[in-house]
Structures are given as C-alpha cells and as structure tokens.
Amino acid sequence: MQQPPAMRIKSRWFSGDGAPAHKSAAEQGSAMAFIVWRLAVQMLKRMRAADFDVDAGTPYFAFVREALVFLVVLADRIAFQRLSAEERAEFVVALVRHVARHLQENADDLLGPAPAGEPTHGERFIDLYNELAGHYAEFGAAPQTAAHAGPADPAAGFEPDFGFVRYLGTRLEPALPERHRRWVLDQVMAIEAPEAVGQVQRAMNDLFDPQPPRARRATLSGE
C-alpha cells in the first residue's frame, strides 16, 4: 500500500524582522510536544498503510502512547547534548506535560473521560513515561554515531542503538492483533524508528538553530 506523504513540520520561530525569536526551554518543550504528537500519529498511519491492523479505540491509543514515550525520550537525549541540566529539566517537563495534554484531549474525545477516581488519559501517559524512561536509559547510541559524535557536537543529535529501537518494537506488539506481531520488529527497526529518529533530529535542530531561513532570491522584473 502507498505510504502516507512525508509530514512537513514547522519548528522555527522568527521575529518580524526575520531574526530568531528567543524562546525559553519550556516554550521549546511545548512546541516540540505538538511535533511529537503529530509524529506518533504519522507512525501509526504508516503502520496501517503497511497493512498492520491497529484498531480504533483502545488499541489506537495504546500504540500512540508507546510511540510518544519513544519520541519524547529521543528528544530528551538530544536536549542533553544541547542544554544545561536546568534547561533540559525545564524542556522535558514542559514536553511531557504538553504531550499528555494533547493525548488527553484526543482520548477524551474518542474514548470518553476516564471514570471518576481513575487516572486521566494524560496521567496514564505520564505514569508510562516515568516507568519507561528508565528502561530506555539502559540503551545508548549506535556505534557508528558514538564513534563520530559526542556532547561537544550537539548538531549530531542522537542515533539510538539496536536495543533502543528493538525495545520500541516489543512495546508496540500488544497493540496489534496476534497474527501481525511477528512482523512488528522488522517494520519498526527498518522503517518506523529510522523515520521517527530523522524527524525528531530535524525538528530539534530547527528549534535550537539560531540561523533564520535563507531569504528567497528577489525576482527580476520582466521574468
């Protein structure tokens, strides 16, 4: 089946004169949360386009929650290379909270609010992130990246190793029908994870890049 078109992401701010607009780490986290939400939904659409059945309702949001945690952890790893410890904490707290808000708004609309006395959809995501962030912390960068880049080269970003992306695949398996689970790891490791990593890298580079976009060449009269 045809894959969904590549998603265009706006992740730079500029003032009226074209100069970069200064944004706090929390504001950057909020902006990244919207990007991360869209990337998670796009990942699900690609899986469906590849003939993986992700049913509407609870399985849909189970898949999206796992994808969101993976993407937030990626963004955090890149933030570690770019921000001070204080700024990174501010960035990640805002990122997680705003991702939880996006998830809750959508889940409330489609599933209904959580029953009284139970965690909200947003709180369930935060709990899952807190649980899995420690698991992902056990994994690192792929050898080819670690050999050529480090914290001194923030634009290099972060390329997760085999275990990192394989863990995402194992976490996504329960959201799919049993007949599709044997193929999930191949799809995630060959297509979904590389695509997501590239999108997060580009979005984070744009968020923290101080250079304005190149001005368009003026059109000569008579052309």
GROMACS elastic network, one bead per residue, 0.5 to 0.9 nm:
[ bonds ]
;  ai    aj funct       b0    kb
    1    49     6  0.56039   500
    1    50     6  0.60308   500
    1    51     6  0.73614   500
    2     5     6  0.87962   500
    2    46     6  0.89417   500
    2    49     6  0.63912   500
    2    50     6  0.78791   500
    3     6     6  0.86681   500
    3    45     6  0.82777   500
    3    46     6  0.59467   500
    3    47     6  0.88234   500
    3    48     6  0.89976   500
    3    49     6  0.56809   500
    3    50     6  0.72816   500
    4     7     6  0.84465   500
    4    42     6  0.78767   500
    4    45     6  0.69607   500
    4    46     6  0.61991   500
    4    49     6  0.72087   500
    6    42     6  0.87933   500
    7    38     6  0.85632   500
    7    39     6  0.81582   500
    7    42     6  0.78183   500
    7   199     6  0.89468   500
    9    35     6  0.70003   500
    9    38     6  0.89621   500
    9   199     6  0.86542   500
    9   203     6  0.73205   500
   10    13     6  0.84922   500
   10    35     6  0.83123   500
   10   203     6  0.79423   500
   10   206     6  0.85426   500
   11    28     6  0.89820   500
   11    31     6  0.71952   500
   11    32     6  0.76374   500
   11    35     6  0.79330   500
   11   202     6  0.88777   500
   11   203     6  0.58334   500
   11   204     6  0.78275   500
   11   205     6  0.88135   500
   11   206     6  0.57455   500
   11   207     6  0.54671   500
   12    20     6  0.80660   500
   12    21     6  0.86134   500
   12   203     6  0.84986   500
   12   206     6  0.56699   500
   12   207     6  0.53893   500
   12   208     6  0.81860   500
   12   209     6  0.79789   500
   12   212     6  0.83087   500
   12   213     6  0.89289   500
   13    19     6  0.88112   500
   13    20     6  0.62958   500
   13    21     6  0.56643   500
   13    22     6  0.82064   500
   13    23     6  0.83697   500
   13   207     6  0.78271   500
   13   212     6  0.86946   500
   14    17     6  0.77212   500
   14    18     6  0.54350   500
   14    19     6  0.55529   500
   14    22     6  0.84430   500
   14   212     6  0.71680   500
   15    18     6  0.53438   500
   15    19     6  0.54611   500
   15    20     6  0.60794   500
   15    21     6  0.52013   500
   15    22     6  0.87870   500
   16    19     6  0.73857   500
   16    21     6  0.89640   500
   17    20     6  0.88289   500
   18    21     6  0.85063   500
   18   212     6  0.65004   500
   18   213     6  0.83240   500
   19   210     6  0.84489   500
   19   211     6  0.79748   500
   19   212     6  0.62482   500
   20   209     6  0.86085   500
   20   210     6  0.58802   500
   20   211     6  0.68136   500
   20   212     6  0.60668   500
   21   210     6  0.86175   500
   23    26     6  0.79951   500
   23    27     6  0.58513   500
   23    28     6  0.64060   500
   24    27     6  0.51366   500
   24    28     6  0.62704   500
   24    29     6  0.85670   500
   24    87     6  0.83883   500
   24    90     6  0.87783   500
   24    91     6  0.83493   500
   25    28     6  0.50449   500
   25    29     6  0.61052   500
   25    30     6  0.86593   500
   25    83     6  0.85540   500
   25    87     6  0.57194   500
   25    88     6  0.72347   500
   25    89     6  0.86480   500
   25    90     6  0.59134   500
   25    92     6  0.85398   500
   25    94     6  0.82279   500
   26    30     6  0.62431   500
   26    31     6  0.87192   500
   26    87     6  0.80798   500
   26    89     6  0.89652   500
   26    90     6  0.54521   500
   26    92     6  0.78605   500
   26    93     6  0.76725   500
   26    94     6  0.52576   500
   26    95     6  0.75536   500
   27    30     6  0.50177   500
   27    31     6  0.62986   500
   27    32     6  0.85997   500
   27    91     6  0.76783   500
   27    94     6  0.75617   500
   27    95     6  0.88637   500
   28    31     6  0.50726   500
   28    32     6  0.60816   500
   28    33     6  0.85474   500
   28    91     6  0.66488   500
   28    94     6  0.82721   500
   28    95     6  0.80763   500
   28   207     6  0.68572   500
   28   208     6  0.84800   500
   29    32     6  0.50385   500
   29    33     6  0.61151   500
   29    34     6  0.89644   500
   29    90     6  0.78359   500
   29    92     6  0.63142   500
   29    93     6  0.76782   500
   29    94     6  0.50887   500
   29    96     6  0.80806   500
   29    98     6  0.79447   500
   30    33     6  0.51126   500
   30    34     6  0.68639   500
   30    91     6  0.80085   500
   30    94     6  0.57621   500
   30    95     6  0.54207   500
   30    96     6  0.86279   500
   30    97     6  0.82977   500
   30    98     6  0.58759   500
   30    99     6  0.81059   500
   31    34     6  0.55577   500
   31    35     6  0.67415   500
   31    36     6  0.88852   500
   31    95     6  0.79312   500
   31    98     6  0.87336   500
   31   207     6  0.84726   500
   32    35     6  0.50038   500
   32    36     6  0.60138   500
   32    37     6  0.85363   500
   32    72     6  0.89037   500
   32    75     6  0.82785   500
   32    95     6  0.65018   500
   32    98     6  0.88906   500
   32    99     6  0.87325   500
   32   200     6  0.88247   500
   32   203     6  0.75927   500
   32   204     6  0.76745   500
   32   207     6  0.81148   500
   33    36     6  0.50262   500
   33    37     6  0.61128   500
   33    38     6  0.86681   500
   33    72     6  0.81475   500
   33    94     6  0.80593   500
   33    95     6  0.50847   500
   33    96     6  0.72173   500
   33    97     6  0.83467   500
   33    98     6  0.56892   500
   33   100     6  0.87427   500
   33   102     6  0.81144   500
   34    37     6  0.51746   500
   34    38     6  0.63827   500
   34    39     6  0.87010   500
   34    95     6  0.87705   500
   34    98     6  0.76833   500
   34    99     6  0.69861   500
   34   102     6  0.75752   500
   35    38     6  0.52211   500
   35    39     6  0.61672   500
   35    40     6  0.87127   500
   35   200     6  0.82945   500
   35   203     6  0.77148   500
   36    39     6  0.50198   500
   36    40     6  0.61955   500
   36    41     6  0.87170   500
   36    68     6  0.66572   500
   36    71     6  0.63074   500
   36    72     6  0.70926   500
   36    75     6  0.88149   500
   36    95     6  0.88807   500
   36    99     6  0.74356   500
   36   200     6  0.76579   500
   37    40     6  0.52839   500
   37    41     6  0.64471   500
   37    42     6  0.86669   500
   37    64     6  0.84546   500
   37    67     6  0.89999   500
   37    68     6  0.67495   500
   37    71     6  0.88472   500
   37    99     6  0.64740   500
   37   102     6  0.70533   500
   37   103     6  0.77828   500
   38    41     6  0.52061   500
   38    42     6  0.60794   500
   38    43     6  0.86048   500
   39    43     6  0.61049   500
   39    44     6  0.86976   500
   39    67     6  0.85104   500
   39    68     6  0.82554   500
   39    71     6  0.81223   500
   39   196     6  0.69403   500
   39   199     6  0.77782   500
   39   200     6  0.83865   500
   40    43     6  0.50754   500
   40    44     6  0.64595   500
   40    45     6  0.87888   500
   40    63     6  0.86244   500
   40    64     6  0.58350   500
   40    65     6  0.82506   500
   40    66     6  0.87017   500
   40    67     6  0.54176   500
   40    68     6  0.57676   500
   40    71     6  0.76386   500
   40   196     6  0.82918   500
   41    44     6  0.51281   500
   41    45     6  0.63131   500
   41    46     6  0.87775   500
   41    64     6  0.66119   500
   41    67     6  0.84579   500
   41    68     6  0.89780   500
   42    46     6  0.62400   500
   42    47     6  0.86586   500
   43    46     6  0.51586   500
   43    47     6  0.63215   500
   43    48     6  0.87383   500
   43    64     6  0.84717   500
   43    67     6  0.77149   500
   43   192     6  0.64175   500
   43   193     6  0.88929   500
   43   195     6  0.85509   500
   43   196     6  0.75520   500
   44    47     6  0.50867   500
   44    48     6  0.62849   500
   44    49     6  0.86229   500
   44    54     6  0.76791   500
   44    60     6  0.80833   500
   44    63     6  0.73546   500
   44    64     6  0.71485   500
   44    67     6  0.84662   500
   45    48     6  0.50811   500
   45    49     6  0.61027   500
   45    50     6  0.86027   500
   46    50     6  0.61784   500
   46    51     6  0.88025   500
   46    52     6  0.88150   500
   46   192     6  0.78235   500
   47    50     6  0.50531   500
   47    51     6  0.66385   500
   47    52     6  0.54278   500
   47    53     6  0.78047   500
   47    54     6  0.79398   500
   47   187     6  0.79485   500
   47   188     6  0.88115   500
   47   192     6  0.80100   500
   48    51     6  0.50850   500
   48    53     6  0.59221   500
   48    54     6  0.66108   500
   49    52     6  0.72233   500
   50    53     6  0.89459   500
   50   187     6  0.85951   500
   52   176     6  0.73781   500
   52   177     6  0.84133   500
   52   180     6  0.65215   500
   52   183     6  0.89584   500
   52   184     6  0.84345   500
   53   176     6  0.62785   500
   53   177     6  0.67666   500
   53   180     6  0.76614   500
   54    59     6  0.62537   500
   54    60     6  0.59304   500
   54    63     6  0.78203   500
   54   175     6  0.68167   500
   54   176     6  0.57067   500
   54   177     6  0.76679   500
   55    58     6  0.77056   500
   55    59     6  0.56139   500
   55    60     6  0.58333   500
   55   175     6  0.83890   500
   55   176     6  0.78728   500
   55   177     6  0.87385   500
   56    59     6  0.63538   500
   56    60     6  0.51575   500
   56    61     6  0.81398   500
   56   110     6  0.89965   500
   57    60     6  0.53996   500
   57    61     6  0.66812   500
   57    62     6  0.88239   500
   57   107     6  0.85128   500
   57   110     6  0.69790   500
   57   111     6  0.64176   500
   58    61     6  0.53843   500
   58    62     6  0.61047   500
   58    63     6  0.86884   500
   58   107     6  0.89591   500
   58   111     6  0.75326   500
   58   175     6  0.85491   500
   59    63     6  0.61539   500
   59    64     6  0.85665   500
   59   174     6  0.83770   500
   59   175     6  0.50496   500
   59   176     6  0.72371   500
   60    63     6  0.53452   500
   60    64     6  0.62667   500
   60    65     6  0.87269   500
   60   175     6  0.73347   500
   61    65     6  0.59018   500
   61    66     6  0.85305   500
   61   103     6  0.82977   500
   61   107     6  0.72564   500
   61   175     6  0.86217   500
   62    65     6  0.53192   500
   62    66     6  0.65261   500
   62    67     6  0.88172   500
   62   172     6  0.80581   500
   62   174     6  0.83804   500
   62   175     6  0.59549   500
   63    66     6  0.54052   500
   63    67     6  0.62957   500
   63    68     6  0.86497   500
   63   171     6  0.85506   500
   63   172     6  0.59559   500
   63   173     6  0.86625   500
   63   174     6  0.84223   500
   63   175     6  0.55518   500
   63   176     6  0.82506   500
   64    67     6  0.50522   500
   64    68     6  0.59836   500
   64    69     6  0.86463   500
   64   103     6  0.85446   500
   64   172     6  0.89885   500
   65    68     6  0.50852   500
   65    69     6  0.63078   500
   65    70     6  0.87699   500
   65   103     6  0.80284   500
   65   125     6  0.63522   500
   65   128     6  0.80506   500
   65   129     6  0.87522   500
   66    69     6  0.52763   500
   66    70     6  0.64100   500
   66    71     6  0.87867   500
   66   125     6  0.87992   500
   66   128     6  0.83197   500
   66   129     6  0.86835   500
   66   168     6  0.73635   500
   66   171     6  0.66612   500
   66   172     6  0.65230   500
   67    70     6  0.51884   500
   67    71     6  0.62559   500
   67    72     6  0.86571   500
   67   168     6  0.75468   500
   67   171     6  0.89439   500
   67   172     6  0.78663   500
   68    71     6  0.51095   500
   68    72     6  0.60376   500
   68    73     6  0.85028   500
   68    99     6  0.77712   500
   68   125     6  0.86935   500
   68   129     6  0.86442   500
   69    72     6  0.51602   500
   69    73     6  0.61219   500
   69    74     6  0.86132   500
   69    96     6  0.87992   500
   69   125     6  0.81210   500
   69   126     6  0.89884   500
   69   128     6  0.76518   500
   69   129     6  0.56105   500
   69   132     6  0.74653   500
   69   133     6  0.76160   500
   70    73     6  0.52622   500
   70    74     6  0.63231   500
   70    75     6  0.88299   500
   70   129     6  0.87926   500
   70   132     6  0.87569   500
   70   133     6  0.85015   500
   70   136     6  0.81757   500
   70   164     6  0.89406   500
   70   165     6  0.86189   500
   70   168     6  0.67973   500
   71    74     6  0.50436   500
   71    75     6  0.62786   500
   71    76     6  0.86266   500
   71   196     6  0.73669   500
   71   197     6  0.78003   500
   71   200     6  0.72515   500
   72    75     6  0.50721   500
   72    76     6  0.61438   500
   72    77     6  0.86703   500
   72    92     6  0.79780   500
   72    95     6  0.74096   500
   72    96     6  0.72200   500
   72    99     6  0.86483   500
   72   129     6  0.84896   500
   72   133     6  0.89870   500
   73    77     6  0.62176   500
   73    78     6  0.87351   500
   73    92     6  0.89953   500
   73   129     6  0.85688   500
   73   133     6  0.66010   500
   73   136     6  0.74586   500
   73   137     6  0.85535   500
   74    77     6  0.51674   500
   74    78     6  0.64309   500
   74    79     6  0.86384   500
   74   158     6  0.73253   500
   74   159     6  0.85891   500
   74   160     6  0.80079   500
   74   197     6  0.73182   500
   74   200     6  0.72454   500
   74   201     6  0.84595   500
   75    78     6  0.51926   500
   75    79     6  0.60756   500
   75    80     6  0.86319   500
   75    92     6  0.82528   500
   75    95     6  0.89747   500
   75   158     6  0.87637   500
   75   200     6  0.65873   500
   75   201     6  0.78254   500
   75   204     6  0.71418   500
   76    80     6  0.61432   500
   76    81     6  0.89080   500
   76    88     6  0.75041   500
   76    91     6  0.82197   500
   76    92     6  0.63606   500
   77    80     6  0.51579   500
   77    81     6  0.69846   500
   77   157     6  0.80430   500
   77   158     6  0.65830   500
   78    81     6  0.53586   500
   78    82     6  0.66892   500
   78    83     6  0.88121   500
   78   154     6  0.74600   500
   78   155     6  0.87501   500
   78   156     6  0.87793   500
   78   157     6  0.53408   500
   78   158     6  0.58044   500
   78   200     6  0.89472   500
   78   201     6  0.76988   500
   78   204     6  0.74683   500
   79    82     6  0.50265   500
   79    83     6  0.56353   500
   79    84     6  0.86242   500
   79    87     6  0.87126   500
   79    88     6  0.59747   500
   79    91     6  0.78882   500
   79    92     6  0.83113   500
   79   154     6  0.86099   500
   79   157     6  0.86656   500
   79   204     6  0.80417   500
   80    83     6  0.57976   500
   80    84     6  0.74439   500
   80    85     6  0.74757   500
   80    88     6  0.63513   500
   80   151     6  0.79522   500
   80   154     6  0.88342   500
   81    84     6  0.84685   500
   81   150     6  0.78098   500
   81   152     6  0.74967   500
   81   153     6  0.77124   500
   81   154     6  0.52273   500
   81   155     6  0.85496   500
   81   157     6  0.74380   500
   81   158     6  0.86588   500
   82    88     6  0.82291   500
   82   151     6  0.76545   500
   82   152     6  0.88688   500
   82   153     6  0.87532   500
   82   154     6  0.55566   500
   82   155     6  0.83082   500
   82   157     6  0.89446   500
   82   208     6  0.81824   500
   83    86     6  0.78363   500
   83    87     6  0.56388   500
   83    88     6  0.53958   500
   83    91     6  0.88474   500
   84    87     6  0.51601   500
   84    88     6  0.59219   500
   84    89     6  0.85233   500
   85    88     6  0.51195   500
   85    89     6  0.62136   500
   85    90     6  0.86881   500
   86    89     6  0.52578   500
   86    90     6  0.63247   500
   86    91     6  0.86572   500
   87    90     6  0.50253   500
   87    91     6  0.60210   500
   87    92     6  0.85834   500
   88    92     6  0.60647   500
   88    93     6  0.84761   500
   89    92     6  0.52650   500
   89    93     6  0.60362   500
   89    94     6  0.85187   500
   90    93     6  0.53714   500
   90    94     6  0.62389   500
   90    95     6  0.85227   500
   91    94     6  0.53777   500
   91    95     6  0.60453   500
   91    96     6  0.87038   500
   92    96     6  0.60250   500
   92    97     6  0.84173   500
   93    96     6  0.53402   500
   93    97     6  0.61112   500
   93    98     6  0.85595   500
   94    97     6  0.51843   500
   94    98     6  0.60173   500
   94    99     6  0.84101   500
   95    98     6  0.53975   500
   95    99     6  0.60576   500
   95   100     6  0.85183   500
   96    99     6  0.51506   500
   96   100     6  0.60743   500
   96   101     6  0.86217   500
   96   125     6  0.86752   500
   96   126     6  0.69518   500
   96   129     6  0.80874   500
   97   100     6  0.50777   500
   97   101     6  0.62730   500
   97   102     6  0.88554   500
   97   122     6  0.81686   500
   97   126     6  0.76124   500
   98   102     6  0.62712   500
   98   103     6  0.85571   500
   99   102     6  0.51329   500
   99   103     6  0.61759   500
   99   104     6  0.85383   500
   99   122     6  0.81173   500
   99   125     6  0.85579   500
   99   126     6  0.89591   500
  100   103     6  0.50681   500
  100   104     6  0.59903   500
  100   105     6  0.85749   500
  100   121     6  0.76539   500
  100   123     6  0.70657   500
  100   124     6  0.84820   500
  100   125     6  0.61015   500
  100   126     6  0.66243   500
  101   104     6  0.50855   500
  101   105     6  0.61262   500
  101   106     6  0.86432   500
  101   121     6  0.87560   500
  101   122     6  0.59592   500
  102   105     6  0.53519   500
  102   106     6  0.63741   500
  102   107     6  0.85894   500
  102   122     6  0.80699   500
  103   106     6  0.53284   500
  103   107     6  0.59280   500
  103   108     6  0.83160   500
  103   121     6  0.69339   500
  103   122     6  0.60802   500
  103   125     6  0.79272   500
  104   107     6  0.50729   500
  104   108     6  0.57321   500
  104   109     6  0.83511   500
  104   113     6  0.82844   500
  104   120     6  0.72527   500
  104   121     6  0.50079   500
  104   123     6  0.83593   500
  104   125     6  0.87228   500
  105   108     6  0.53106   500
  105   109     6  0.63111   500
  105   110     6  0.88848   500
  105   121     6  0.85449   500
  105   122     6  0.83666   500
  106   109     6  0.51679   500
  106   110     6  0.63193   500
  106   111     6  0.82963   500
  107   110     6  0.51690   500
  107   111     6  0.53295   500
  107   112     6  0.66236   500
  107   113     6  0.74524   500
  107   121     6  0.66389   500
  107   122     6  0.86660   500
  108   111     6  0.54364   500
  108   114     6  0.76462   500
  108   120     6  0.88366   500
  108   121     6  0.74624   500
  109   112     6  0.56861   500
  109   113     6  0.77796   500
  110   113     6  0.89314   500
  111   114     6  0.83272   500
  112   115     6  0.86894   500
  113   116     6  0.85847   500
  113   120     6  0.69405   500
  113   121     6  0.74810   500
  114   117     6  0.82441   500
  114   118     6  0.62211   500
  114   119     6  0.66961   500
  114   120     6  0.52589   500
  114   121     6  0.66291   500
  115   118     6  0.56853   500
  115   119     6  0.81286   500
  115   120     6  0.81223   500
  116   119     6  0.82950   500
  116   120     6  0.88930   500
  117   120     6  0.89198   500
  119   122     6  0.78497   500
  119   123     6  0.56023   500
  119   124     6  0.60334   500
  120   123     6  0.50514   500
  120   124     6  0.61934   500
  120   125     6  0.86965   500
  121   124     6  0.51458   500
  121   125     6  0.64447   500
  121   126     6  0.88851   500
  122   125     6  0.51790   500
  122   126     6  0.64196   500
  122   127     6  0.87533   500
  123   126     6  0.50443   500
  123   127     6  0.61556   500
  123   128     6  0.85577   500
  124   127     6  0.50958   500
  124   128     6  0.61650   500
  124   129     6  0.86178   500
  125   128     6  0.50159   500
  125   129     6  0.61092   500
  125   130     6  0.85885   500
  126   129     6  0.50381   500
  126   130     6  0.61513   500
  126   131     6  0.85777   500
  127   130     6  0.51605   500
  127   131     6  0.62321   500
  127   132     6  0.87048   500
  128   131     6  0.50617   500
  128   132     6  0.60520   500
  128   133     6  0.83193   500
  129   132     6  0.52253   500
  129   133     6  0.56596   500
  129   134     6  0.86900   500
  130   133     6  0.55939   500
  130   134     6  0.72140   500
  131   134     6  0.62742   500
  131   135     6  0.73135   500
  132   136     6  0.62326   500
  132   137     6  0.84594   500
  133   136     6  0.52022   500
  133   137     6  0.60866   500
  134   138     6  0.69457   500
  135   138     6  0.56764   500
  135   139     6  0.77766   500
  135   167     6  0.88634   500
  136   139     6  0.55396   500
  136   140     6  0.82248   500
  136   163     6  0.88343   500
  136   164     6  0.63781   500
  136   167     6  0.79067   500
  137   140     6  0.72331   500
  137   164     6  0.87856   500
  138   163     6  0.88902   500
  138   164     6  0.83012   500
  139   160     6  0.75290   500
  139   161     6  0.67866   500
  139   162     6  0.84092   500
  139   163     6  0.61989   500
  139   164     6  0.53645   500
  140   143     6  0.89610   500
  140   146     6  0.88433   500
  140   158     6  0.87207   500
  140   159     6  0.81799   500
  140   160     6  0.59299   500
  140   161     6  0.57100   500
  140   162     6  0.87810   500
  140   163     6  0.81688   500
  140   164     6  0.70207   500
  141   144     6  0.82844   500
  141   145     6  0.64137   500
  141   146     6  0.59213   500
  141   158     6  0.64204   500
  141   159     6  0.52785   500
  141   162     6  0.85864   500
  141   164     6  0.84054   500
  142   145     6  0.54761   500
  142   146     6  0.62368   500
  142   147     6  0.87420   500
  142   158     6  0.85125   500
  142   159     6  0.58104   500
  142   160     6  0.54983   500
  142   162     6  0.69334   500
  143   146     6  0.50606   500
  143   147     6  0.60832   500
  143   148     6  0.87841   500
  143   159     6  0.89828   500
  143   161     6  0.73383   500
  144   147     6  0.53522   500
  144   148     6  0.66757   500
  144   149     6  0.87818   500
  144   159     6  0.88115   500
  145   148     6  0.53728   500
  145   149     6  0.58318   500
  145   150     6  0.82033   500
  145   156     6  0.82313   500
  145   157     6  0.89456   500
  145   158     6  0.74985   500
  145   159     6  0.63061   500
  145   160     6  0.87594   500
  146   149     6  0.55239   500
  146   150     6  0.65243   500
  146   158     6  0.87090   500
  146   159     6  0.84127   500
  147   150     6  0.81324   500
  148   156     6  0.87018   500
  149   152     6  0.75424   500
  149   153     6  0.59327   500
  149   154     6  0.82304   500
  149   156     6  0.61372   500
  149   157     6  0.82175   500
  149   158     6  0.87683   500
  150   153     6  0.54790   500
  150   154     6  0.72281   500
  150   156     6  0.75606   500
  150   157     6  0.84285   500
  150   158     6  0.87784   500
  151   154     6  0.57735   500
  151   156     6  0.86577   500
  151   157     6  0.87150   500
  153   156     6  0.57097   500
  153   157     6  0.78734   500
  154   157     6  0.57563   500
  154   158     6  0.87866   500
  154   205     6  0.87357   500
  155   201     6  0.85456   500
  155   204     6  0.89786   500
  155   205     6  0.64852   500
  155   209     6  0.89418   500
  156   159     6  0.87306   500
  156   201     6  0.84652   500
  157   201     6  0.61201   500
  157   204     6  0.84531   500
  157   205     6  0.80784   500
  158   197     6  0.82066   500
  158   201     6  0.75420   500
  159   194     6  0.88040   500
  159   197     6  0.71612   500
  159   198     6  0.88641   500
  159   201     6  0.89328   500
  160   163     6  0.79685   500
  160   164     6  0.56358   500
  160   165     6  0.66454   500
  160   193     6  0.89379   500
  160   197     6  0.80927   500
  161   164     6  0.53236   500
  161   165     6  0.67245   500
  161   166     6  0.86689   500
  162   165     6  0.56610   500
  162   166     6  0.60174   500
  162   167     6  0.85542   500
  162   189     6  0.81718   500
  163   166     6  0.50038   500
  163   167     6  0.59717   500
  163   168     6  0.87430   500
  164   167     6  0.54024   500
  164   168     6  0.68376   500
  165   168     6  0.51394   500
  165   169     6  0.66006   500
  165   170     6  0.89567   500
  165   185     6  0.86922   500
  165   188     6  0.73338   500
  165   189     6  0.61303   500
  165   193     6  0.62716   500
  165   194     6  0.88100   500
  166   169     6  0.50715   500
  166   170     6  0.64090   500
  166   171     6  0.87100   500
  166   185     6  0.65013   500
  166   188     6  0.76417   500
  166   189     6  0.65823   500
  167   170     6  0.51252   500
  167   171     6  0.61913   500
  167   172     6  0.86748   500
  167   185     6  0.88821   500
  168   171     6  0.51019   500
  168   172     6  0.62397   500
  168   173     6  0.88293   500
  168   185     6  0.83576   500
  168   188     6  0.75754   500
  168   189     6  0.87630   500
  168   193     6  0.82422   500
  169   172     6  0.51693   500
  169   173     6  0.63616   500
  169   184     6  0.60652   500
  169   186     6  0.82789   500
  169   187     6  0.82975   500
  169   188     6  0.57321   500
  169   189     6  0.74214   500
  169   193     6  0.89097   500
  170   173     6  0.53723   500
  170   174     6  0.80054   500
  170   181     6  0.89164   500
  170   184     6  0.78751   500
  170   185     6  0.69708   500
  171   174     6  0.68824   500
  171   175     6  0.83129   500
  172   175     6  0.56624   500
  172   176     6  0.72799   500
  172   181     6  0.86569   500
  172   184     6  0.75833   500
  172   185     6  0.88262   500
  172   188     6  0.89678   500
  173   176     6  0.56049   500
  173   177     6  0.81751   500
  173   178     6  0.81442   500
  173   180     6  0.82177   500
  173   181     6  0.53496   500
  173   182     6  0.82791   500
  173   184     6  0.64216   500
  173   185     6  0.82516   500
  174   177     6  0.74777   500
  174   178     6  0.78561   500
  174   181     6  0.76568   500
  175   181     6  0.88771   500
  176   179     6  0.81532   500
  176   180     6  0.63911   500
  176   181     6  0.63204   500
  176   184     6  0.85727   500
  177   180     6  0.56342   500
  177   181     6  0.66597   500
  178   181     6  0.52897   500
  178   182     6  0.79062   500
  179   182     6  0.71472   500
  179   183     6  0.87099   500
  180   183     6  0.57906   500
  180   184     6  0.67713   500
  181   184     6  0.52721   500
  181   185     6  0.79907   500
  182   185     6  0.71963   500
  182   186     6  0.84041   500
  183   186     6  0.55813   500
  183   187     6  0.64846   500
  183   188     6  0.88034   500
  184   187     6  0.52295   500
  184   188     6  0.60525   500
  184   189     6  0.84852   500
  185   188     6  0.51600   500
  185   189     6  0.59115   500
  185   190     6  0.82483   500
  186   189     6  0.53785   500
  186   190     6  0.58340   500
  186   191     6  0.80530   500
  187   190     6  0.54057   500
  187   191     6  0.55864   500
  187   192     6  0.64055   500
  187   193     6  0.85563   500
  188   191     6  0.55653   500
  188   193     6  0.54571   500
  188   194     6  0.81895   500
  189   192     6  0.64239   500
  189   193     6  0.55970   500
  189   194     6  0.71014   500
  190   193     6  0.70552   500
  190   194     6  0.68689   500
  190   195     6  0.89153   500
  191   194     6  0.57056   500
  191   195     6  0.60794   500
  191   196     6  0.85683   500
  192   195     6  0.53081   500
  192   196     6  0.60713   500
  192   197     6  0.85374   500
  193   196     6  0.51100   500
  193   197     6  0.59586   500
  193   198     6  0.85064   500
  194   197     6  0.51328   500
  194   198     6  0.61264   500
  194   199     6  0.86308   500
  195   198     6  0.52748   500
  195   199     6  0.62924   500
  195   200     6  0.87372   500
  196   199     6  0.51398   500
  196   200     6  0.61447   500
  196   201     6  0.84922   500
  197   200     6  0.52033   500
  197   201     6  0.60251   500
  197   202     6  0.85993   500
  198   201     6  0.50924   500
  198   202     6  0.61938   500
  198   203     6  0.85809   500
  199   202     6  0.52312   500
  199   203     6  0.60863   500
  199   204     6  0.85478   500
  200   203     6  0.50893   500
  200   204     6  0.60058   500
  200   205     6  0.84146   500
  201   204     6  0.52965   500
  201   205     6  0.60708   500
  201   206     6  0.85818   500
  202   205     6  0.50807   500
  202   206     6  0.61249   500
  202   207     6  0.86001   500
  203   206     6  0.51425   500
  203   207     6  0.61661   500
  203   208     6  0.87675   500
  204   207     6  0.50200   500
  204   208     6  0.62766   500
  204   209     6  0.82924   500
  205   208     6  0.53977   500
  205   209     6  0.56621   500
  206   209     6  0.50049   500
  206   210     6  0.82223   500
  206   211     6  0.88282   500
  207   210     6  0.82635   500
  209   212     6  0.81042   500
  211   214     6  0.85512   500
  212   215     6  0.83942   500
  213   216     6  0.88559   500
  214   217     6  0.88965   500
  215   218     6  0.85941   500
  216   219     6  0.87348   500
  219   222     6  0.87257   500
  219   223     6  0.71526   500
  220   223     6  0.59055   500
